[in-house]
Amino acid sequence: MADLLRELQAQMSGKTIDKIANQIGGNQQQTSAAVSAALPMILQALSKNATNEQGANSLFNAIAKDHDGSALNNLTGLINNFQSGPGAGILRHVLGQKQNKAESIVSQTSGLNAQATNQLLQILAPIVMAQLGKQKQKGGLDVGGLANLLIQNTARQQKQQPKAAGFLNQFLDQDGDGNIQDDLTNMGVKALSGFFRKK
């Protein structure tokens, strides 16, 4: 199964980070730290959304309609024109009421100011969606397959980097015990059983 975070990180070459930094007015170190914090956050928020049928269908339809992965072939254009792109809308849909908290966490982690952090997330959101679109095309994924990809990747992140994932718990911890692994497992089982029951 594709490692989404690793593949996204591979898109973030030194030159790409520099271009983002120049666009948002941050330095290279701050921008790199912000990207490292933001990418898993966006992926885990998408994963949470995909654990219910409505959220999974909404995500699948958005990817099928608007995100075929081609944006990855022109990251410079996406970065330079992010203000006219879909990033702001994606963030509102994916993060919802937690967008301000997400931006605050990335800002505190990286040292970027609030405006630069918001702009960074607007740049990264369509890149993440494009990566999902690429995987959908490559693997011929249906809605259940896409949900499974996200859920399994989130579980992998939690297992491989438990300390780094700590600040993400507030996005996924449902029962307030500080441990999202049980929540993720329960959500994933419920979601996937619902999808496959209809096959």
C-alpha positions in Angstrom: 0.0 0.0 0.0 1.3 3.5 -0.9 2.9 5.5 1.8 1.1 8.8 1.2 3.2 10.9 3.6 6.4 9.6 2.2 5.3 10.3 -1.3 4.2 13.8 -0.4 7.4 14.5 1.3 9.2 13.4 -1.8 7.4 16.2 -3.7 8.9 18.7 -1.2 12.4 19.0 -2.6 14.7 21.8 -1.4 13.7 23.9 -4.5 10.0 23.4 -3.8 10.4 24.4 -0.2 12.3 27.5 -1.3 9.5 28.4 -3.7 6.9 28.1 -1.0 9.0 30.1 1.4 9.4 32.9 -1.1 5.7 32.9 -1.8 4.6 33.1 1.8 7.4 35.2 3.2 9.0 32.7 5.5 12.5 31.3 5.6 13.5 27.9 4.5 13.8 26.4 7.9 10.5 27.6 9.1 8.7 26.5 5.9 10.3 23.1 6.1 9.2 22.7 9.7 5.7 23.9 8.8 5.4 21.4 5.9 6.5 18.6 8.2 3.8 19.4 10.7 1.0 20.3 8.2 1.1 17.3 5.8 0.3 14.6 8.4 -2.3 16.9 9.9 -4.1 17.3 6.6 -3.9 13.5 5.9 -5.2 12.6 9.3 -8.1 15.1 9.0 -9.0 13.5 5.6 -8.7 10.1 7.2 -11.2 11.1 9.9 -13.6 12.5 7.3 -13.3 9.3 5.3 -14.5 7.1 8.2 -18.1 7.9 7.7 -20.0 7.2 4.5 -21.0 10.7 3.7 -17.5 12.1 4.2 -15.9 9.3 2.2 -18.3 9.8 -0.7 -17.8 13.5 -0.6 -14.0 13.1 -0.7 -14.2 10.5 -3.4 -16.4 12.7 -5.6 -14.3 15.7 -5.1 -11.2 13.8 -6.2 -12.9 12.2 -9.1 -14.2 15.6 -10.3 -11.3 18.0 -9.6 -8.1 16.2 -8.6 -6.7 13.8 -11.1 -3.1 14.2 -9.9 -2.0 16.4 -12.8 -1.3 19.3 -10.4 1.8 17.4 -9.2 3.3 18.0 -12.7 3.3 21.8 -12.2 3.9 22.5 -8.5 5.5 25.8 -9.5 2.3 27.0 -11.1 0.2 25.8 -8.1 2.5 27.6 -5.6 2.7 30.8 -7.6 -1.1 31.0 -8.1 -2.3 29.4 -4.8 -4.6 32.4 -4.0 -6.8 31.6 -7.1 -6.6 27.9 -6.4 -8.9 25.5 -4.5 -6.8 25.4 -1.3 -9.0 27.7 0.9 -12.1 25.7 0.0 -10.4 22.4 0.6 -9.3 23.5 4.1 -12.7 24.7 5.1 -14.2 21.4 4.1 -11.5 19.2 5.5 -10.7 21.0 8.8 -14.0 22.8 9.4 -14.1 24.5 12.8 -10.7 23.1 13.7 -8.9 25.1 10.9 -7.9 27.9 13.3 -6.5 25.4 15.8 -4.7 23.6 13.0 -3.1 26.8 11.8 -2.1 27.7 15.4 -0.4 24.4 15.9 1.6 24.6 12.7 2.5 28.2 13.4 3.7 27.4 16.9 5.7 24.4 15.6 7.4 26.2 12.8 7.7 29.9 13.9 5.7 31.1 10.8 3.2 33.9 11.5 -0.5 33.3 11.2 -0.8 34.7 7.7 2.1 32.7 6.3 0.8 29.5 7.9 -2.7 30.0 6.4 -1.1 30.5 3.0 1.1 27.5 3.4 -1.9 25.3 4.1 -3.7 26.7 1.1 -0.7 25.6 -1.0 -0.4 22.1 0.6 -4.1 21.2 0.6 -4.4 20.8 -3.2 -1.1 19.0 -3.3 -2.4 16.4 -0.9 -5.6 16.1 -2.9 -3.6 15.7 -6.1 -1.6 12.9 -4.5 -4.8 11.1 -3.5 -6.1 11.6 -7.1 -2.9 10.1 -8.4 -3.3 7.0 -6.2 -7.0 6.7 -7.1 -6.0 6.6 -10.8 -3.0 4.3 -10.3 -4.9 1.8 -8.2 -8.3 2.1 -9.7 -9.6 2.8 -6.2 -13.3 3.0 -5.4 -14.7 4.9 -2.4 -13.9 2.0 0.0 -10.4 1.6 -1.4 -9.7 5.3 -1.0 -11.0 5.3 2.6 -8.9 2.2 3.4 -5.8 3.9 1.9 -6.3 6.9 4.2 -7.1 4.9 7.3 -4.2 2.5 6.9 -1.8 5.4 6.3 -3.0 7.2 9.4 -2.5 4.0 11.5 1.0 3.7 10.0 1.9 7.3 11.0 0.7 6.7 14.5 2.7 3.5 14.9 5.9 4.8 13.3 6.0 8.3 14.8 3.9 8.2 18.1 5.7 11.2 19.6 5.4 13.3 16.4 1.7 12.3 16.2 1.0 13.5 19.7 -0.2 17.0 18.7 -2.5 15.5 16.1 -4.5 13.6 18.7 -6.9 16.5 19.3 -8.1 16.0 15.7 -8.9 12.3 16.0 -9.3 11.5 19.7 -13.0 10.9 20.1 -13.3 9.5 23.6 -10.9 11.9 25.2 -8.4 9.3 26.5 -5.5 10.8 24.6 -5.1 7.7 22.4 -6.4 7.9 18.9 -5.4 4.3 18.0 -8.5 2.8 19.5 -10.7 5.5 17.9 -9.1 5.1 14.5 -9.5 1.3 14.6 -13.1 1.6 15.6 -13.9 4.3 13.0 -12.1 2.4 10.3 -13.9 -0.9 11.0 -17.3 0.8 11.1 -16.6 2.7 7.9 -15.1 -0.1 5.9 -17.7 -2.6 7.0 -20.4 -0.1 5.8 -18.7 0.3 2.4 -18.1 -3.4 1.7 -21.5 -4.5 3.0 -23.0 -2.6 0.0 -20.8 -4.3 -2.5 
